[in-house]
Amino acid sequence: MEIESVQCECCGLKEDCTQDYISEVKGKFDGKWLCGLCSEAVRDEVNRGNKKAFGTSVEEAVMAHMSFCGKSKSNPAVRVADGMRQMLRRISGDLSSTPPSTSKKYARSASTKLY
């Protein structure tokens, strides 16, 4: 099995995966490779859309998530952390809390640098 480095088409995060896995993921998301977090966000969007009268296709959910990721200009690792925080808030039902940009409860120290 050959390992290949692949980059998420939404957030830009790079992962090392087998070609079989890459093909499987691309097959699920209209030929686009998505990292685990972005693929979960797209699935969540499709599931929420199915509860509406008209539903949301996978293609629409991928495009919406790509647009969301494109609006954020930060490092991919920071976006992954923000996405995890948002996903945990959604799971806990705490979507009414303040957005991360206005929250001062958690902050990165000046000595912490990702890259």
MOWO-V834836 format. One record per residue. N is the residue number from 0. RES is the residue in one small letter. D_LAST is the distance of its C-alpha to the last C-alpha in Angstrom with 1 decimal. Layout:
n=<N N>
res=<RES RES>
d_last=<D_LAST D_LAST>
This chain:
n=<0 1 2 3 4 5 6 7 8 9 10 11 12 13 14 15 16 17 18 19 20 21 22 23 24 25 26 27 28 29 30 31 32 33 34 35 36 37 38 39 40 41 42 43 44 45 46 47 48 49 50 51 52 53 54 55 56 57 58 59 60 61 62 63 64 65 66 67 68 69 70 71 72 73 74 75 76 77 78 79 80 81 82 83 84 85 86 87 88 89 90 91 92 93 94 95 96 97 98 99 100 101 102 103 104 105 106 107 108 109 110 111 112 113 114>
res=<m e i e s v q c e c c g l k e d c t q d y i s e v k g k f d g k w l c g l c s e a v r d e v n r g n k k a f g t s v e e a v m a h m s f c g k s k s n p a v r v a d g m r q m l r r i s g d l s s t p p s t s k k y a r s a s t k l y>
d_last=<31.0 28.3 24.7 22.8 19.3 19.6 17.5 18.6 20.6 19.9 16.3 14.7 13.6 14.5 17.0 19.4 23.0 26.5 28.3 30.8 28.2 26.6 30.1 31.1 28.2 28.9 32.5 31.9 29.9 31.9 30.1 26.6 24.1 22.4 20.0 21.8 20.7 21.7 24.9 25.8 25.4 27.6 30.1 30.3 30.9 33.7 35.2 35.3 36.8 39.4 40.8 41.5 44.7 43.1 40.0 36.7 36.3 33.2 32.7 32.9 30.4 27.9 28.3 28.0 24.8 23.3 24.4 22.8 19.4 19.8 20.4 17.0 14.4 11.3 8.5 10.7 9.7 10.8 13.8 14.7 14.9 16.9 19.0 19.8 20.8 23.0 24.5 25.4 27.0 28.9 30.2 31.2 32.9 31.0 30.0 31.8 29.2 27.3 24.4 20.8 20.5 23.6 23.3 22.5 23.2 19.7 16.8 13.5 14.1 12.9 11.7 9.4 5.7 3.8 0.0>
